[in-house]
Amino acid sequence: IVPPDGSVSTAKIADSAVDLTSKVTGVLPVANGGTGLSSAVTTPYFKLTKDSTQATPNGATVTTTWQNTIYDTSSIVSLSNDRVIITSATAGLYFVGASVETNILNFRQIIGIRKNGSALARSEVATQTVANNGSRAPTLNVHTIIEMANTDYLDVSYISVNGTNTIQLNPAGTYFYGWRIA
């Protein structure tokens, strides 16, 4: 006996009676418990941290060095070059950010994110007075969205002005991170 079209209700189908892997093709919509995606998401993302001091001559732009890779889902981090290098498989639109916490008080500091050596975005603290009573100096933060193509690279620059200084970066407050958003 073949029931007429549209005559079988949900209540008439036994639990676990339908095997979706053999009966359904295509993308299961989000409204029906699916993700709306046709395959697993493999979004590249990274996070780098620092754990040592770095000398910064007066007014010189220094590429921030990184010692630790916390995340690197697509093998785009090059610690030897202190860069994130994009491949053809990881090209796209990225949200990236960096944070530098220093021990420097009372003068100008700039942190920047660079693409292929050219400035993209920067954050500046100019002559911020912070009591030197054990409190932490300023943390500089910078964020941007940038289109990245094959062989493009990103790094973080730091500039201190008003004398030769050695900056002590707090490992808990200094990092470089990002992920592909499209």
C-alpha positions in Angstrom: 0.0 0.0 0.0 1.4 3.4 -1.0 0.0 6.2 1.1 -1.1 9.3 -0.9 1.4 12.2 -1.2 1.5 14.5 1.9 -0.5 12.0 4.0 2.3 10.9 6.3 2.8 13.2 9.3 5.9 13.5 11.5 4.1 11.7 14.3 3.7 8.6 12.0 7.5 8.3 11.5 9.4 6.3 14.1 12.3 7.9 15.9 15.7 7.1 14.1 13.8 5.6 11.2 15.4 7.9 8.6 19.1 7.7 7.8 20.1 11.3 6.7 23.4 10.2 5.3 21.8 8.0 2.7 18.5 9.9 2.2 19.4 13.6 2.1 21.8 15.4 -0.2 23.0 19.1 -0.2 23.3 21.5 2.6 21.0 21.1 5.7 19.7 24.6 6.5 20.5 26.2 9.8 16.8 26.3 10.8 16.8 22.5 10.6 19.8 21.8 12.8 22.5 22.2 10.2 25.2 24.8 9.8 24.2 26.1 6.5 27.7 25.3 5.2 28.5 22.7 2.6 31.8 21.7 4.2 33.8 22.1 7.3 35.1 25.6 8.0 38.9 25.8 7.8 39.4 29.5 8.6 43.1 30.5 9.0 43.9 32.2 12.3 47.0 32.9 14.3 48.2 34.3 17.7 51.8 35.1 18.6 53.3 36.2 21.9 56.5 37.7 23.1 58.6 36.9 26.1 61.9 39.0 26.0 63.2 42.5 25.8 64.1 44.3 22.6 66.3 47.3 22.1 64.8 50.2 20.2 67.1 53.0 19.1 65.7 56.6 19.2 63.2 57.1 16.4 64.0 53.9 14.6 61.2 51.6 13.4 61.9 48.1 14.8 60.1 44.9 13.7 58.7 43.3 16.8 60.0 39.8 17.4 57.9 36.9 18.4 59.0 33.8 20.3 55.7 31.9 20.8 53.1 30.6 18.4 49.9 30.0 20.3 47.7 29.3 17.2 48.6 28.8 13.6 45.8 26.8 12.0 47.1 27.1 8.4 50.9 27.2 8.9 51.2 30.9 7.9 53.5 32.0 10.8 57.2 32.4 10.3 58.9 33.0 13.7 62.3 33.2 12.0 61.1 36.2 10.0 58.6 37.5 12.7 55.9 37.5 10.0 52.6 36.0 9.0 53.0 34.9 5.4 49.8 34.3 3.3 49.7 31.5 0.8 47.3 31.0 -2.1 45.2 28.7 0.0 44.9 31.3 2.8 44.4 34.5 0.8 41.4 36.6 1.6 40.1 39.4 3.9 41.6 39.3 7.4 40.9 41.0 10.7 44.2 41.5 12.5 45.3 43.2 15.7 48.3 43.7 17.9 48.9 44.9 21.5 52.2 46.0 23.0 52.6 46.6 26.7 55.9 48.3 27.7 57.8 49.5 30.7 58.4 53.0 29.1 56.9 56.0 30.7 56.5 59.6 29.7 57.3 59.7 26.0 56.0 59.0 22.6 55.5 55.4 21.4 53.9 54.0 18.2 52.9 50.5 17.3 51.8 49.6 13.8 50.7 46.7 11.7 52.5 46.5 8.3 51.6 44.7 5.1 54.7 43.9 2.9 56.7 46.5 4.9 54.2 49.4 4.5 52.1 50.8 7.3 48.5 49.8 7.4 47.3 51.0 10.8 48.9 52.4 13.9 48.3 53.4 17.5 50.2 56.1 19.3 50.7 57.2 22.9 52.3 60.6 23.1 54.0 61.8 26.3 51.7 59.8 28.6 52.5 60.4 32.2 52.2 57.3 34.4 53.4 57.3 38.0 56.5 55.1 38.3 55.2 53.4 41.4 55.2 49.9 40.1 52.2 50.5 37.9 52.4 49.3 34.3 53.1 51.7 31.5 50.7 52.2 28.6 49.5 49.4 26.4 49.2 50.3 22.7 46.6 48.5 20.7 45.9 48.5 16.9 43.4 46.7 14.7 42.5 46.7 11.0 40.9 44.7 8.2 43.0 44.0 5.2 42.8 42.1 1.9 45.7 39.6 1.7 46.9 37.9 -1.5 49.4 35.0 -2.1 52.9 35.9 -0.7 51.7 39.0 1.2 53.0 39.2 4.7 52.1 41.0 7.9 54.4 42.2 10.8 54.2 44.5 13.7 56.4 47.6 14.1 57.3 49.6 17.2 58.9 53.1 17.5 60.0 54.8 20.6 61.1 58.5 20.5 63.2 60.5 23.0 66.3 58.5 23.6 67.7 55.0 23.2 65.7 52.7 25.3 65.3 49.0 26.0 61.7 48.1 26.1 60.5 45.3 28.3 57.4 43.8 26.8 55.0 42.1 29.2 54.4 38.6 27.8 50.8 38.6 29.0 50.1 42.0 27.3 52.0 41.7 24.0 50.6 39.7 21.2 49.8 39.7 17.4 46.7 37.9 16.2 44.3 37.6 13.3 41.8 35.5 11.3 40.4 35.3 7.9 36.9 36.7 7.7 36.1 36.2 4.0 
